[in-house]
Amino acid sequence: MRINKNDQVLVLIGRNNGKKSRVISIDKENEKVTVEGVNIVHKFVRRSRRNPQGGRLSMEMPVSVSNVQLICPFCSQPTRVGFRFDADGTKYRVCKKCKADINIISRSKKKITKSPK
C-alpha cells in the first residue's frame, strides 16, 4: 500500500472533498484508511456501566484508499507515489512530482559471509 500511518492526505471524494488531514490507521486487507475528521458517523449507545450516560458517540469510519491522495512533505502538493531502489537494495517511497524521497520502506539485506577458520 502506498499510503502509511501518519501521512498527510487530501480527500478526493465525498462530503469532505478537499479536506487535508492525517491518516490514523490502515486496513491493508480491505484497502481502507481511517482519516482524522473524515467520514464521521454517529453511533447511538445505551446506558451501561461502560458508558453510564449513554447517548451519541462520534467516530471516524474507514475510507477507500483510492479516495485519498498523499500530500508530499517536500513540495506540499497532492501527488502519486512511486518506488525507487538504491544501488545497495534499499527501497524508497518517492514523490512523482518533485522526485523527492519521502521515506525508506525497507533497508537492504546485507549478505553475511563466513570467514574460513
C-alpha positions in Angstrom: 0.0 0.0 0.0 1.4 3.4 -1.0 -0.1 5.3 2.0 1.2 4.9 5.5 0.1 5.8 9.0 0.6 9.4 10.0 0.8 10.6 6.3 -0.9 13.8 5.4 -3.6 13.1 2.7 -6.1 15.0 0.6 -9.7 13.6 0.4 -10.9 13.4 -3.2 -14.5 12.3 -2.9 -17.5 12.8 -0.6 -18.8 15.5 1.6 -15.2 16.0 2.9 -13.9 16.6 -0.6 -10.7 18.8 -0.5 -10.0 18.3 3.2 -6.4 17.8 4.2 -5.9 15.5 7.2 -3.7 12.8 8.8 -4.1 9.0 8.4 -5.0 7.3 11.8 -5.0 3.7 10.8 -4.7 1.4 7.8 -6.6 -1.8 6.8 -4.4 -3.4 4.2 -6.7 -6.4 3.7 -9.7 -4.3 2.6 -7.6 -1.4 1.2 -9.1 1.2 3.5 -7.7 4.0 5.6 -9.2 5.9 8.5 -8.5 9.6 8.2 -8.8 12.1 11.1 -12.0 14.1 11.0 -13.3 12.5 7.8 -16.4 10.2 7.3 -17.7 10.8 10.8 -20.7 8.8 11.8 -22.8 8.9 14.9 -23.3 5.8 16.9 -26.1 5.7 19.4 -25.3 3.7 22.6 -27.5 2.6 25.5 -26.6 3.4 29.1 -24.3 0.8 30.6 -21.5 0.5 33.2 -19.0 1.2 30.5 -21.0 4.3 29.2 -23.1 5.5 32.1 -24.6 8.4 30.3 -25.4 6.8 27.0 -26.2 8.9 24.0 -24.5 9.7 20.8 -20.8 8.9 20.0 -19.0 10.4 17.0 -16.5 8.1 15.3 -14.5 8.0 12.1 -15.2 5.3 9.6 -12.7 4.0 7.0 -12.5 5.4 3.5 -11.2 3.6 0.4 -7.6 4.2 -0.3 -8.5 5.2 -3.8 -10.4 8.2 -2.5 -7.4 9.9 -0.8 -4.1 11.2 -2.2 -0.8 11.7 -0.5 0.4 15.2 0.1 4.2 15.3 -0.4 6.0 16.7 2.7 8.6 18.5 0.5 6.5 20.2 -2.3 3.2 20.3 -0.3 1.2 19.2 -3.3 -1.1 16.2 -3.7 0.8 13.5 -5.7 1.0 9.9 -6.7 3.6 7.7 -5.0 6.3 5.6 -6.7 9.1 3.4 -5.5 12.8 3.5 -6.1 15.6 1.0 -5.3 19.0 2.3 -4.3 22.2 0.6 -5.5 22.6 -1.3 -2.2 19.0 -2.5 -2.4 17.2 0.0 -0.1 13.6 0.7 -1.1 12.3 4.3 -1.0 8.9 5.8 -1.4 9.2 8.7 -4.0 7.0 11.7 -4.9 6.1 11.6 -8.6 6.0 15.4 -8.9 9.2 16.6 -7.3 11.1 13.2 -7.3 12.0 13.6 -3.6 12.4 10.5 -1.4 9.6 10.5 1.1 10.9 7.8 3.4 12.7 4.4 3.5 10.4 1.4 3.2 12.9 -1.4 3.7 16.6 -1.5 4.2 19.0 -3.7 2.2 19.7 -7.1 3.5 23.4 -7.4 3.7 24.8 -10.8 3.0 26.9 -12.3 5.8 30.0 -14.1 4.6 31.6 -16.6 6.8 35.4 -16.3 7.1 37.4 -19.5 6.8 38.9 -20.9 10.0 
